[in-house]
Amino acid sequence: MCQGGPMAGVEQRSGRRTAAHGYYAGHSVHAAPGVHEYAVELVRAALPQGGRVLEVGAGCGALALRLRDAGLDVVPTDLDPPHDWIHRLDLDDPQWTDETQGPFDMVVCVETLEHVENPRQVLRSIRSLLRPGDKLLVSTPNVTHPHSRLKMLLRGAPYIFGPKHYHQPGHITILPDWMLTEHVRLAGFGSIEVRTGGDTFYRGVVRLAYRVEIALLALLGVRQRADSGQGICTFVTAVAV
C-alpha cells in the first residue's frame, strides 16, 4: 500500500510495483536504492533552467515530489494511480488530457519499461509528446551488470527477473543497454547517452556475500564501470529529433 503524504488522495493496492525500501516526503519508494536520486541529478543536468516534465510510471509519487522539490514543473502519471494527484495514463493505449498531452520539455520514465508489453510503442508515444530538442530520460534494470550476468548463467534470469518477479512486481521485459538504445533511436531520438546507477536491495550477510562475489568476478575480468552507486540500473538520456 502506498503511504499518504501532504499531497495524497485516494490510495489503492497494486501488484505491479516493486517492494518499498524507503520513503520520501511520506511517499514510499518503489525503485532500487539511489535510482531516484540519480534520476533527479540527470534531469537537473538536462534542464538546468527548469522546465515542464512528464513523469511516466510515477508509482507512489516519491520521484515526482523529488523533481518538484528540485524546482521542476512535474505532471506525474501512472497506469494504476495510487493518488488522485497522479494522472492515469496508459501509453500502450494513450488517452490524452489537457494535462498529459504536452508539449513537455522532458519525459522521465524511470524503472517502467520492464513492466510494459511493447516498450517500442511506449517510446514512440513518448516521442509524440515532445518537440525537436526536448529531452528523454529512461531507466531499466541493468541486465549486463556482472551480478545479473552471473544470475543469468546460474538460473537463466538476471537480477530482479525470473518466475517470482514476473507477476510481482511485473518485470516482463528484459532490455539490455544495446537494445534499449536502439529502441530509443528508432523512436525518433538522437544524442543518446548511456549511464549506470543505483544499488541492490541486499542488506546484511547477503550484501557482504554480494560484495565478495563482485570482487571475485572482477578478478576474472567481469566488471563494469558505474556512474553512480553500483550501476544496477541502466539510464539512457536522449534528445528528440
VEXMAR-32878 format. One record per residue: residue in three letters; x, y, z of N, C-alpha, C in turn. Coordinates in Angstrom, 1 decimal. Layout:
# residues N
{'Ala', {X, Y, Z}, {X, Y, Z}, {X, Y, Z}},
...
***
This chain:
# residues 241
{'Met', {0.8, -1.2, 0.0}, {0.0, 0.0, 0.0}, {0.9, 1.2, 0.0}},
{'Cys', {0.6, 2.2, -0.8}, {1.3, 3.5, -0.8}, {1.0, 4.2, 0.4}},
{'Gln', {2.0, 4.9, 1.0}, {1.8, 5.7, 2.2}, {1.4, 7.1, 1.8}},
{'Gly', {0.4, 7.7, 2.5}, {-0.1, 9.0, 2.2}, {0.9, 10.1, 2.7}},
{'Gly', {0.8, 11.3, 2.1}, {1.6, 12.4, 2.5}, {0.7, 13.6, 2.3}},
{'Pro', {1.3, 14.8, 2.2}, {0.5, 16.0, 2.2}, {-0.2, 16.2, 0.9}},
{'Met', {0.2, 15.4, -0.2}, {-0.5, 15.5, -1.5}, {-1.3, 14.3, -1.8}},
{'Ala', {-1.4, 13.4, -0.8}, {-2.0, 12.1, -1.1}, {-3.5, 12.2, -1.1}},
{'Gly', {-4.2, 11.4, -2.0}, {-5.6, 11.4, -2.0}, {-6.1, 9.9, -1.9}},
{'Val', {-6.7, 9.4, -3.0}, {-7.2, 8.0, -3.0}, {-6.0, 7.1, -3.0}},
{'Glu', {-6.0, 6.0, -2.3}, {-5.0, 5.0, -2.3}, {-5.5, 3.7, -2.7}},
{'Gln', {-4.7, 2.9, -3.3}, {-5.2, 1.5, -3.6}, {-4.0, 0.6, -3.8}},
{'Arg', {-4.2, -0.7, -3.7}, {-3.1, -1.6, -3.8}, {-2.8, -1.9, -5.3}},
{'Ser', {-1.6, -2.2, -5.6}, {-1.2, -2.5, -6.9}, {-0.2, -3.7, -6.9}},
{'Gly', {-0.4, -4.7, -7.8}, {0.5, -5.8, -7.8}, {1.7, -5.6, -8.8}},
{'Arg', {1.8, -4.4, -9.3}, {2.8, -4.1, -10.3}, {3.9, -3.2, -9.8}},
{'Arg', {4.1, -3.1, -8.5}, {5.2, -2.2, -8.0}, {6.2, -3.1, -7.3}},
{'Thr', {7.5, -2.6, -7.3}, {8.5, -3.3, -6.5}, {8.2, -3.0, -5.0}},
{'Ala', {8.8, -3.8, -4.2}, {8.6, -3.6, -2.7}, {9.2, -2.3, -2.3}},
{'Ala', {8.5, -1.6, -1.4}, {9.0, -0.3, -0.9}, {10.3, -0.5, -0.1}},
{'His', {11.3, 0.3, -0.3}, {12.5, 0.2, 0.5}, {12.8, 1.4, 1.4}},
{'Gly', {12.0, 2.4, 1.2}, {12.1, 3.7, 1.9}, {11.0, 4.7, 1.6}},
{'Tyr', {11.2, 5.9, 2.1}, {10.2, 6.9, 1.9}, {10.8, 8.2, 1.5}},
{'Tyr', {10.0, 9.1, 0.8}, {10.4, 10.4, 0.5}, {9.2, 11.3, 0.7}},
{'Ala', {9.2, 12.2, 1.7}, {8.1, 13.1, 1.9}, {6.8, 12.3, 2.2}},
{'Gly', {7.0, 11.2, 2.9}, {5.8, 10.3, 3.3}, {5.3, 9.4, 2.2}},
{'His', {6.0, 9.4, 1.1}, {5.6, 8.5, -0.1}, {6.6, 7.4, -0.3}},
{'Ser', {6.2, 6.2, -0.4}, {7.1, 5.0, -0.5}, {7.8, 5.0, -1.8}},
{'Val', {9.1, 4.6, -1.7}, {9.9, 4.5, -2.9}, {9.9, 3.1, -3.4}},
{'His', {9.6, 2.9, -4.7}, {9.5, 1.6, -5.3}, {10.5, 1.5, -6.5}},
{'Ala', {11.7, 1.7, -6.1}, {12.8, 1.6, -7.1}, {14.1, 1.2, -6.3}},
{'Ala', {15.1, 0.7, -7.0}, {16.3, 0.3, -6.3}, {16.9, 1.6, -5.6}},
{'Pro', {17.6, 1.3, -4.5}, {18.2, 2.5, -3.7}, {19.1, 3.3, -4.6}},
{'Gly', {19.0, 4.6, -4.5}, {19.8, 5.5, -5.3}, {19.3, 5.8, -6.7}},
{'Val', {18.3, 5.1, -7.2}, {17.8, 5.3, -8.5}, {17.1, 6.7, -8.6}},
{'His', {16.2, 7.0, -7.7}, {15.5, 8.3, -7.8}, {16.5, 9.5, -7.6}},
{'Glu', {17.4, 9.4, -6.7}, {18.4, 10.4, -6.5}, {19.2, 10.7, -7.8}},
{'Tyr', {19.6, 9.6, -8.5}, {20.4, 9.8, -9.7}, {19.6, 10.3, -10.8}},
{'Ala', {18.3, 9.9, -10.9}, {17.4, 10.4, -11.9}, {17.2, 11.9, -11.8}},
{'Val', {17.1, 12.4, -10.6}, {16.9, 13.8, -10.3}, {18.2, 14.5, -10.8}},
{'Glu', {19.3, 14.0, -10.5}, {20.6, 14.6, -10.9}, {20.7, 14.7, -12.4}},
{'Leu', {20.3, 13.6, -13.2}, {20.3, 13.7, -14.6}, {19.3, 14.6, -15.2}},
{'Val', {18.1, 14.7, -14.6}, {17.1, 15.7, -15.1}, {17.6, 17.1, -14.9}},
{'Arg', {18.1, 17.4, -13.7}, {18.6, 18.8, -13.5}, {19.7, 19.1, -14.4}},
{'Ala', {20.6, 18.2, -14.8}, {21.7, 18.4, -15.7}, {21.1, 18.7, -17.1}},
{'Ala', {20.0, 18.0, -17.5}, {19.4, 18.2, -18.8}, {18.6, 19.5, -18.9}},
{'Leu', {18.0, 19.9, -17.7}, {17.1, 21.1, -17.7}, {17.7, 22.0, -16.6}},
{'Pro', {18.8, 22.6, -16.8}, {19.4, 23.5, -15.8}, {18.6, 24.7, -15.4}},
{'Gln', {17.7, 25.2, -16.4}, {16.9, 26.3, -16.1}, {15.5, 25.9, -15.7}},
{'Gly', {15.3, 24.6, -15.4}, {14.0, 24.1, -15.1}, {13.1, 23.8, -16.3}},
{'Gly', {11.9, 23.4, -16.1}, {11.0, 23.1, -17.3}, {9.8, 22.3, -16.9}},
{'Arg', {9.0, 21.9, -17.8}, {7.8, 21.1, -17.6}, {8.2, 19.6, -17.9}},
{'Val', {7.9, 18.8, -17.0}, {8.3, 17.4, -17.1}, {7.1, 16.5, -16.9}},
{'Leu', {7.0, 15.5, -17.8}, {6.0, 14.4, -17.7}, {6.7, 13.2, -17.1}},
{'Glu', {6.2, 12.7, -16.0}, {6.8, 11.5, -15.4}, {5.9, 10.4, -15.7}},
{'Val', {6.4, 9.4, -16.4}, {5.6, 8.2, -16.8}, {6.0, 7.0, -15.8}},
{'Gly', {4.9, 6.5, -15.2}, {5.2, 5.4, -14.2}, {5.5, 6.0, -12.9}},
{'Ala', {4.7, 6.9, -12.4}, {5.1, 7.6, -11.2}, {5.0, 6.8, -9.9}},
{'Gly', {4.4, 5.6, -10.0}, {4.4, 4.8, -8.8}, {3.6, 5.5, -7.7}},
{'Cys', {4.2, 5.6, -6.5}, {3.5, 6.2, -5.3}, {3.9, 7.7, -5.2}},
{'Gly', {4.6, 8.3, -6.2}, {4.8, 9.7, -6.2}, {6.1, 10.2, -5.7}},
{'Ala', {6.9, 9.3, -5.1}, {8.1, 9.8, -4.5}, {9.1, 10.6, -5.4}},
{'Leu', {9.2, 10.0, -6.6}, {10.1, 10.7, -7.6}, {9.5, 12.0, -8.1}},
{'Ala', {8.2, 12.0, -8.3}, {7.6, 13.3, -8.7}, {7.8, 14.4, -7.6}},
{'Leu', {7.7, 14.0, -6.4}, {8.0, 15.0, -5.3}, {9.4, 15.5, -5.3}},
{'Arg', {10.3, 14.5, -5.5}, {11.8, 14.9, -5.6}, {12.0, 15.9, -6.7}},
{'Leu', {11.4, 15.6, -7.9}, {11.6, 16.5, -9.0}, {11.0, 17.9, -8.8}},
{'Arg', {9.8, 17.9, -8.1}, {9.2, 19.2, -7.8}, {10.0, 20.0, -6.8}},
{'Asp', {10.6, 19.3, -5.8}, {11.5, 19.9, -4.8}, {12.8, 20.4, -5.5}},
{'Ala', {13.1, 19.9, -6.7}, {14.3, 20.4, -7.4}, {13.9, 21.5, -8.3}},
{'Gly', {12.6, 22.0, -8.2}, {12.2, 23.2, -9.0}, {11.6, 23.0, -10.3}},
{'Leu', {11.2, 21.7, -10.6}, {10.6, 21.4, -11.9}, {9.1, 21.3, -11.8}},
{'Asp', {8.5, 21.6, -12.9}, {7.0, 21.6, -13.0}, {6.7, 20.2, -13.5}},
{'Val', {6.2, 19.3, -12.6}, {6.1, 17.9, -12.9}, {4.6, 17.5, -13.0}},
{'Val', {4.3, 16.7, -14.1}, {3.0, 16.1, -14.3}, {3.2, 14.6, -14.1}},
{'Pro', {2.8, 14.0, -13.0}, {3.1, 12.6, -12.7}, {1.9, 11.8, -13.3}},
{'Thr', {2.2, 10.6, -13.9}, {1.2, 9.7, -14.5}, {1.6, 8.3, -14.1}},
{'Asp', {0.6, 7.5, -14.1}, {0.8, 6.0, -13.9}, {-0.4, 5.2, -14.5}},
{'Leu', {-0.1, 4.0, -14.8}, {-1.2, 3.2, -15.3}, {-2.3, 2.9, -14.3}},
{'Asp', {-1.8, 2.8, -13.0}, {-2.7, 2.5, -11.9}, {-2.4, 3.5, -10.8}},
{'Pro', {-2.9, 4.8, -10.9}, {-2.5, 5.8, -10.0}, {-3.0, 5.5, -8.5}},
{'Pro', {-2.1, 5.6, -7.6}, {-2.5, 5.4, -6.2}, {-3.0, 6.6, -5.5}},
{'His', {-2.8, 7.8, -6.1}, {-3.3, 9.1, -5.5}, {-4.0, 9.9, -6.6}},
{'Asp', {-4.9, 10.7, -6.1}, {-5.7, 11.5, -7.1}, {-5.0, 12.6, -7.8}},
{'Trp', {-3.8, 12.9, -7.3}, {-3.0, 14.0, -7.9}, {-2.0, 13.4, -9.0}},
{'Ile', {-2.1, 12.0, -9.1}, {-1.3, 11.4, -10.2}, {-2.3, 11.0, -11.3}},
{'His', {-2.0, 11.4, -12.5}, {-2.9, 11.3, -13.6}, {-2.8, 9.8, -14.2}},
{'Arg', {-3.9, 9.3, -14.6}, {-3.9, 8.0, -15.2}, {-3.5, 8.1, -16.7}},
{'Leu', {-2.5, 7.3, -17.1}, {-2.0, 7.3, -18.5}, {-1.5, 5.9, -18.8}},
{'Asp', {-2.1, 5.3, -19.9}, {-1.7, 4.0, -20.4}, {-1.1, 4.3, -21.8}},
{'Leu', {0.3, 4.2, -21.8}, {1.0, 4.6, -23.0}, {0.8, 3.5, -24.1}},
{'Asp', {0.3, 2.3, -23.8}, {0.0, 1.3, -24.8}, {-1.2, 1.7, -25.5}},
{'Asp', {-2.1, 2.5, -24.9}, {-3.4, 2.9, -25.5}, {-3.7, 4.3, -24.9}},
{'Pro', {-2.9, 5.3, -25.3}, {-3.0, 6.6, -24.6}, {-4.2, 7.4, -24.9}},
{'Gln', {-4.8, 7.9, -23.8}, {-6.0, 8.8, -23.9}, {-5.5, 10.1, -23.3}},
{'Trp', {-5.2, 11.1, -24.2}, {-4.6, 12.3, -23.8}, {-5.6, 13.2, -23.1}},
{'Thr', {-5.1, 14.0, -22.1}, {-5.9, 15.0, -21.5}, {-5.2, 16.3, -21.6}},
{'Asp', {-5.8, 17.4, -21.2}, {-5.1, 18.7, -21.2}, {-3.8, 18.7, -20.4}},
{'Glu', {-3.8, 17.9, -19.3}, {-2.6, 17.8, -18.5}, {-1.5, 17.0, -19.1}},
{'Thr', {-1.9, 15.9, -19.8}, {-0.9, 14.9, -20.3}, {-0.5, 15.0, -21.7}},
{'Gln', {-1.2, 15.8, -22.5}, {-0.9, 15.8, -23.9}, {0.4, 16.6, -24.4}},
{'Gly', {0.9, 17.3, -23.5}, {2.2, 18.1, -23.8}, {1.9, 19.4, -24.5}},
{'Pro', {2.9, 20.0, -25.0}, {4.3, 19.5, -25.1}, {5.0, 19.6, -23.7}},
{'Phe', {6.0, 18.8, -23.6}, {6.9, 18.9, -22.4}, {8.3, 19.1, -22.8}},
{'Asp', {9.0, 19.7, -21.8}, {10.5, 19.9, -22.0}, {11.2, 18.6, -21.9}},
{'Met', {10.6, 17.6, -21.1}, {11.3, 16.4, -20.9}, {10.3, 15.3, -20.4}},
{'Val', {10.5, 14.1, -20.8}, {9.7, 13.0, -20.3}, {10.7, 12.1, -19.5}},
{'Val', {10.2, 11.7, -18.3}, {11.0, 10.9, -17.4}, {10.3, 9.5, -17.2}},
{'Cys', {10.9, 8.5, -17.6}, {10.3, 7.1, -17.5}, {11.3, 6.2, -16.7}},
{'Val', {11.2, 6.2, -15.4}, {12.2, 5.5, -14.6}, {11.7, 4.2, -14.1}},
{'Glu', {12.4, 3.1, -14.4}, {12.0, 1.8, -13.9}, {10.6, 1.4, -14.3}},
{'Thr', {10.2, 1.7, -15.6}, {8.9, 1.4, -16.0}, {8.9, 0.5, -17.3}},
{'Leu', {9.8, 0.6, -18.2}, {9.8, -0.1, -19.4}, {9.8, -1.6, -19.2}},
{'Glu', {10.4, -2.1, -18.1}, {10.5, -3.5, -17.9}, {9.1, -4.1, -17.5}},
{'His', {8.1, -3.2, -17.3}, {6.8, -3.6, -16.9}, {5.8, -3.6, -18.1}},
{'Val', {6.2, -3.1, -19.3}, {5.3, -2.9, -20.4}, {5.5, -4.0, -21.4}},
{'Glu', {4.4, -4.3, -22.2}, {4.5, -5.4, -23.2}, {5.2, -4.9, -24.5}},
{'Asn', {5.1, -3.6, -24.8}, {5.7, -3.1, -26.0}, {6.5, -1.9, -25.8}},
{'Pro', {7.7, -2.0, -25.3}, {8.5, -0.8, -25.0}, {8.7, 0.1, -26.2}},
{'Arg', {8.8, -0.4, -27.4}, {9.0, 0.4, -28.6}, {7.8, 1.3, -28.8}},
{'Gln', {6.6, 0.8, -28.6}, {5.4, 1.6, -28.8}, {5.3, 2.7, -27.7}},
{'Val', {5.7, 2.3, -26.5}, {5.7, 3.3, -25.4}, {6.7, 4.5, -25.8}},
{'Leu', {7.8, 4.1, -26.3}, {8.8, 5.2, -26.6}, {8.3, 6.0, -27.8}},
{'Arg', {7.6, 5.4, -28.7}, {7.0, 6.2, -29.8}, {5.9, 7.2, -29.3}},
{'Ser', {5.1, 6.7, -28.3}, {4.1, 7.5, -27.7}, {4.8, 8.7, -26.9}},
{'Ile', {5.8, 8.4, -26.2}, {6.6, 9.5, -25.5}, {7.1, 10.5, -26.5}},
{'Arg', {7.6, 10.0, -27.7}, {8.2, 10.9, -28.7}, {7.1, 11.9, -29.2}},
{'Ser', {5.9, 11.4, -29.3}, {4.8, 12.3, -29.8}, {4.5, 13.4, -28.9}},
{'Leu', {4.9, 13.4, -27.7}, {4.7, 14.5, -26.7}, {5.7, 15.5, -26.7}},
{'Leu', {6.8, 15.3, -27.5}, {8.0, 16.2, -27.4}, {8.2, 16.9, -28.7}},
{'Arg', {8.8, 18.1, -28.6}, {9.2, 18.9, -29.8}, {10.7, 18.5, -30.1}},
{'Pro', {11.1, 18.8, -31.3}, {12.6, 18.6, -31.5}, {13.4, 19.4, -30.5}},
{'Gly', {14.4, 18.7, -29.9}, {15.2, 19.4, -28.9}, {14.8, 19.1, -27.5}},
{'Asp', {13.6, 18.6, -27.3}, {13.1, 18.2, -26.0}, {13.8, 16.9, -25.5}},
{'Lys', {13.8, 16.6, -24.2}, {14.6, 15.6, -23.7}, {13.9, 14.3, -23.2}},
{'Leu', {14.6, 13.2, -23.1}, {14.1, 12.0, -22.6}, {15.1, 11.4, -21.6}},
{'Leu', {14.5, 10.8, -20.5}, {15.3, 10.0, -19.6}, {14.5, 8.7, -19.3}},
{'Val', {15.1, 7.6, -19.6}, {14.5, 6.3, -19.3}, {15.5, 5.5, -18.5}},
{'Ser', {15.0, 4.6, -17.6}, {15.9, 3.7, -16.9}, {15.2, 2.3, -16.8}},
{'Thr', {16.0, 1.3, -16.7}, {15.5, -0.1, -16.5}, {16.6, -0.9, -15.9}},
{'Pro', {16.3, -2.1, -15.3}, {17.4, -2.9, -14.6}, {18.5, -3.2, -15.6}},
{'Asn', {19.7, -3.1, -15.1}, {20.9, -3.3, -15.9}, {21.2, -4.8, -16.0}},
{'Val', {20.8, -5.5, -17.0}, {20.9, -6.9, -17.1}, {22.3, -7.3, -17.6}},
{'Thr', {23.2, -6.3, -17.9}, {24.6, -6.7, -18.2}, {25.5, -6.4, -17.1}},
{'His', {25.0, -6.0, -15.9}, {25.8, -5.9, -14.7}, {26.4, -7.3, -14.4}},
{'Pro', {27.6, -7.3, -13.8}, {28.2, -8.6, -13.5}, {27.3, -9.6, -12.7}},
{'His', {26.6, -9.0, -11.7}, {25.8, -9.8, -10.8}, {24.6, -10.4, -11.7}},
{'Ser', {24.0, -9.6, -12.6}, {23.0, -10.1, -13.4}, {23.5, -11.2, -14.4}},
{'Arg', {24.7, -11.0, -14.9}, {25.2, -11.9, -15.8}, {25.5, -13.3, -15.1}},
{'Leu', {25.9, -13.2, -13.9}, {26.2, -14.5, -13.1}, {24.8, -15.2, -12.9}},
{'Lys', {23.8, -14.4, -12.5}, {22.5, -15.0, -12.2}, {21.9, -15.6, -13.5}},
{'Met', {22.1, -14.9, -14.6}, {21.7, -15.4, -15.9}, {22.3, -16.8, -16.2}},
{'Leu', {23.6, -16.9, -15.9}, {24.3, -18.1, -16.1}, {23.8, -19.2, -15.2}},
{'Leu', {23.6, -18.9, -14.0}, {23.3, -20.0, -13.0}, {21.8, -20.4, -13.0}},
{'Arg', {20.9, -19.4, -13.2}, {19.5, -19.7, -13.1}, {18.6, -19.3, -14.3}},
{'Gly', {19.3, -18.7, -15.3}, {18.5, -18.4, -16.5}, {17.8, -17.1, -16.5}},
{'Ala', {18.0, -16.2, -15.5}, {17.3, -14.9, -15.4}, {18.2, -14.0, -14.7}},
{'Pro', {18.3, -12.7, -15.2}, {19.1, -11.7, -14.5}, {18.5, -11.3, -13.1}},
{'Tyr', {19.2, -10.4, -12.4}, {18.8, -9.9, -11.2}, {17.5, -9.2, -11.3}},
{'Ile', {16.5, -9.5, -10.4}, {15.2, -9.0, -10.3}, {14.3, -9.3, -11.5}},
{'Phe', {14.7, -10.4, -12.2}, {13.8, -11.0, -13.2}, {13.7, -12.5, -12.9}},
{'Gly', {12.7, -13.1, -13.6}, {12.5, -14.6, -13.3}, {11.1, -14.8, -12.9}},
{'Pro', {10.8, -16.1, -12.6}, {9.4, -16.5, -12.3}, {8.8, -15.7, -11.1}},
{'Lys', {9.6, -15.5, -10.1}, {9.0, -14.8, -8.9}, {8.8, -13.3, -9.1}},
{'His', {9.5, -12.8, -10.1}, {9.3, -11.3, -10.4}, {8.4, -11.1, -11.6}},
{'Tyr', {7.9, -12.1, -12.3}, {7.1, -11.9, -13.5}, {5.7, -11.3, -13.1}},
{'His', {5.1, -11.8, -12.1}, {3.8, -11.3, -11.7}, {3.9, -10.2, -10.6}},
{'Gln', {4.8, -10.3, -9.7}, {5.0, -9.3, -8.7}, {6.5, -9.1, -8.6}},
{'Pro', {7.0, -7.9, -9.1}, {6.3, -6.7, -9.4}, {5.9, -6.5, -10.9}},
{'Gly', {6.0, -7.6, -11.7}, {5.6, -7.5, -13.1}, {6.7, -7.1, -14.0}},
{'His', {7.9, -7.7, -13.8}, {9.0, -7.5, -14.6}, {8.9, -8.5, -15.8}},
{'Ile', {8.4, -8.0, -16.9}, {8.1, -8.9, -18.0}, {9.0, -8.7, -19.3}},
{'Thr', {9.8, -7.6, -19.3}, {10.5, -7.2, -20.5}, {12.0, -7.0, -20.1}},
{'Ile', {12.9, -7.8, -20.6}, {14.3, -7.6, -20.4}, {14.9, -6.8, -21.5}},
{'Leu', {15.6, -5.7, -21.1}, {16.2, -4.7, -22.1}, {17.6, -4.5, -21.8}},
{'Pro', {18.5, -5.2, -22.4}, {20.0, -4.9, -22.3}, {20.2, -3.5, -22.9}},
{'Asp', {21.3, -2.9, -22.5}, {21.5, -1.5, -22.9}, {21.5, -1.3, -24.4}},
{'Trp', {22.1, -2.2, -25.2}, {22.2, -2.0, -26.6}, {20.8, -2.0, -27.2}},
{'Met', {19.9, -2.9, -26.7}, {18.5, -2.9, -27.2}, {17.7, -1.7, -26.9}},
{'Leu', {17.8, -1.3, -25.6}, {17.1, -0.1, -25.2}, {17.6, 1.1, -26.0}},
{'Thr', {18.9, 1.2, -26.2}, {19.4, 2.3, -27.0}, {18.9, 2.3, -28.5}},
{'Glu', {18.8, 1.2, -29.0}, {18.2, 1.1, -30.4}, {16.8, 1.4, -30.4}},
{'His', {16.0, 0.9, -29.4}, {14.6, 1.3, -29.3}, {14.4, 2.8, -29.3}},
{'Val', {15.3, 3.5, -28.5}, {15.2, 4.9, -28.3}, {15.5, 5.6, -29.6}},
{'Arg', {16.5, 5.2, -30.3}, {16.9, 5.8, -31.6}, {15.8, 5.6, -32.6}},
{'Leu', {15.2, 4.4, -32.7}, {14.2, 4.2, -33.7}, {12.9, 5.0, -33.4}},
{'Ala', {12.7, 5.3, -32.1}, {11.5, 6.1, -31.7}, {11.6, 7.6, -32.1}},
{'Gly', {12.8, 8.0, -32.6}, {13.0, 9.4, -33.0}, {13.8, 10.2, -32.1}},
{'Phe', {14.9, 9.6, -31.5}, {15.8, 10.4, -30.6}, {17.2, 10.3, -31.1}},
{'Gly', {18.0, 11.3, -30.8}, {19.4, 11.3, -31.0}, {20.2, 11.7, -29.8}},
{'Ser', {21.5, 12.0, -29.9}, {22.3, 12.4, -28.8}, {22.1, 11.5, -27.6}},
{'Ile', {22.1, 10.2, -27.9}, {21.8, 9.2, -26.9}, {23.1, 8.9, -26.0}},
{'Glu', {22.9, 8.9, -24.7}, {24.0, 8.6, -23.8}, {23.5, 7.6, -22.8}},
{'Val', {24.4, 6.6, -22.5}, {24.0, 5.5, -21.6}, {24.9, 5.6, -20.3}},
{'Arg', {24.3, 5.5, -19.2}, {24.9, 5.6, -17.9}, {24.4, 4.4, -17.0}},
{'Thr', {25.0, 4.2, -15.9}, {24.5, 3.2, -14.9}, {24.5, 3.8, -13.5}},
{'Gly', {23.5, 3.4, -12.7}, {23.4, 3.9, -11.4}, {22.5, 3.0, -10.6}},
{'Gly', {22.4, 3.3, -9.3}, {21.6, 2.6, -8.4}, {22.3, 1.4, -7.7}},
{'Asp', {21.7, 0.9, -6.6}, {22.2, -0.1, -5.8}, {21.3, -1.3, -5.7}},
{'Thr', {21.8, -2.4, -5.2}, {20.9, -3.6, -5.0}, {20.1, -3.4, -3.7}},
{'Phe', {19.1, -4.3, -3.5}, {18.3, -4.3, -2.3}, {18.9, -5.1, -1.2}},
{'Tyr', {20.1, -5.6, -1.4}, {20.7, -6.6, -0.4}, {21.1, -5.8, 0.8}},
{'Arg', {21.0, -6.5, 1.9}, {21.4, -6.0, 3.2}, {22.1, -7.1, 4.1}},
{'Gly', {22.8, -6.7, 5.0}, {23.4, -7.7, 6.0}, {24.3, -8.7, 5.4}},
{'Val', {24.2, -10.0, 5.7}, {25.1, -11.0, 5.2}, {25.0, -11.2, 3.7}},
{'Val', {23.8, -11.0, 3.2}, {23.6, -11.2, 1.7}, {24.4, -10.1, 1.0}},
{'Arg', {24.4, -8.9, 1.5}, {25.2, -7.8, 0.9}, {26.7, -8.1, 1.0}},
{'Leu', {27.1, -8.6, 2.1}, {28.5, -9.0, 2.2}, {28.9, -10.0, 1.2}},
{'Ala', {28.0, -11.1, 1.0}, {28.3, -12.1, 0.0}, {28.3, -11.5, -1.4}},
{'Tyr', {27.4, -10.5, -1.6}, {27.4, -9.9, -2.9}, {28.7, -9.1, -3.2}},
{'Arg', {29.2, -8.5, -2.2}, {30.5, -7.7, -2.4}, {31.6, -8.7, -2.7}},
{'Val', {31.6, -9.8, -2.0}, {32.7, -10.8, -2.3}, {32.5, -11.4, -3.7}},
{'Glu', {31.3, -11.6, -4.1}, {31.0, -12.1, -5.5}, {31.5, -11.1, -6.5}},
{'Ile', {31.2, -9.8, -6.3}, {31.6, -8.8, -7.3}, {33.2, -8.7, -7.4}},
{'Ala', {33.8, -8.8, -6.2}, {35.3, -8.8, -6.2}, {35.9, -10.0, -7.0}},
{'Leu', {35.3, -11.2, -6.8}, {35.8, -12.4, -7.5}, {35.5, -12.2, -9.0}},
{'Leu', {34.4, -11.7, -9.4}, {34.1, -11.5, -10.8}, {35.1, -10.6, -11.4}},
{'Ala', {35.4, -9.5, -10.7}, {36.4, -8.5, -11.2}, {37.7, -9.1, -11.4}},
{'Leu', {38.1, -10.1, -10.5}, {39.4, -10.7, -10.7}, {39.4, -11.6, -11.9}},
{'Leu', {38.2, -12.1, -12.3}, {38.1, -12.9, -13.5}, {37.9, -12.0, -14.8}},
{'Gly', {37.9, -10.7, -14.6}, {37.7, -9.8, -15.7}, {36.3, -9.4, -16.0}},
{'Val', {35.4, -9.8, -15.2}, {34.0, -9.5, -15.4}, {33.6, -8.3, -14.5}},
{'Arg', {33.7, -7.1, -15.1}, {33.5, -5.9, -14.3}, {32.7, -4.9, -15.2}},
{'Gln', {32.2, -3.9, -14.5}, {31.5, -2.8, -15.3}, {31.6, -1.5, -14.5}},
{'Arg', {31.9, -0.4, -15.2}, {32.0, 0.9, -14.6}, {30.6, 1.4, -14.2}},
{'Ala', {30.5, 1.9, -13.0}, {29.2, 2.5, -12.6}, {29.4, 4.0, -12.5}},
{'Asp', {28.4, 4.7, -13.0}, {28.4, 6.2, -12.9}, {27.9, 6.7, -11.6}},
{'Ser', {27.1, 5.9, -10.9}, {26.5, 6.2, -9.6}, {26.2, 4.9, -8.9}},
{'Gly', {26.5, 4.8, -7.6}, {26.3, 3.6, -6.9}, {27.0, 2.4, -7.5}},
{'Gln', {26.2, 1.3, -7.6}, {26.8, 0.1, -8.1}, {26.4, -0.2, -9.5}},
{'Gly', {25.7, 0.7, -10.1}, {25.3, 0.6, -11.6}, {24.3, -0.5, -11.8}},
{'Ile', {23.4, -0.8, -10.9}, {22.5, -1.9, -11.0}, {21.4, -1.6, -12.0}},
{'Cys', {21.2, -0.3, -12.4}, {20.2, 0.1, -13.4}, {20.9, 0.8, -14.5}},
{'Thr', {20.3, 0.7, -15.7}, {20.7, 1.5, -16.9}, {19.9, 2.7, -17.1}},
{'Phe', {20.6, 3.8, -17.3}, {19.9, 5.1, -17.6}, {20.3, 5.6, -19.0}},
{'Val', {19.3, 5.9, -19.8}, {19.5, 6.4, -21.1}, {18.9, 7.8, -21.2}},
{'Thr', {19.7, 8.8, -21.6}, {19.2, 10.2, -21.9}, {19.3, 10.4, -23.4}},
{'Ala', {18.4, 11.1, -23.9}, {18.3, 11.4, -25.4}, {17.6, 12.7, -25.7}},
{'Val', {17.7, 13.1, -26.9}, {17.1, 14.4, -27.4}, {16.2, 14.1, -28.6}},
{'Ala', {15.0, 14.6, -28.5}, {14.1, 14.3, -29.7}, {14.6, 15.0, -30.9}},
{'Val', {14.5, 14.3, -32.1}, {15.0, 14.9, -33.3}, {13.8, 15.1, -34.3}},
***
